[in-house]
């Protein structure tokens, strides 16, 4: 199974086009550009499936040779979304969504390649750690929206904490999931307030990153 990170930022990307906050200013100065979170998966390198298709999808496809159309005029290697095992990890409804019943607003996906046995866990929004979710996974792509619990409060002088917004901070998941042989952790969906969006690190996914599981 091949995994390609088409985008790794939270809503609006990094830097946001209309924002001059410290994080966006640092990204512009460093020449860092992240599009909004989206993943492409392939079991054979020819047929690709999308997870969390973002508003930046057109630009992401144009920047990825593997996703170029052809050879037929209307032929594309994109096949839609994979079949996958979904796990409910949260019930917090987005503020913009109409009120309705149900507790499955936030889900994570677990995908296993039947040929290689490689297993990916994709959880770009994770309100709390579910240890069993990452057990046996070769790669877990996790919520990297905020580095710290009070990041929005400190960075903007207001707003809500990471937990109140439904996101487990990277600092907390790093403590709970120490390095383990055979398992790689990557963080995606980075907000413009998150210093990792510019500083990065070996466990921070970058746009264009490709892995084979």
Secondary structure, DSSP 8 states (H G I E B T S, - for coil): -EEEEEE-B-TT-BS-TT--SHHHHHHHHHT--B-B-EEEEESSSSSEEEES--TTHHHHHHT-GGG---SSTT--SB------EEEEEE----TTS-----S-SEEEEEEE-TTT--EEEEES--SS--HHHHTT-SEEEEE-S-SSTTHHHHHHSSS--TGGGT---HHHHHHHS--BTTBEEEEE-B-TT-THHHH--TTB--TT-EEE-
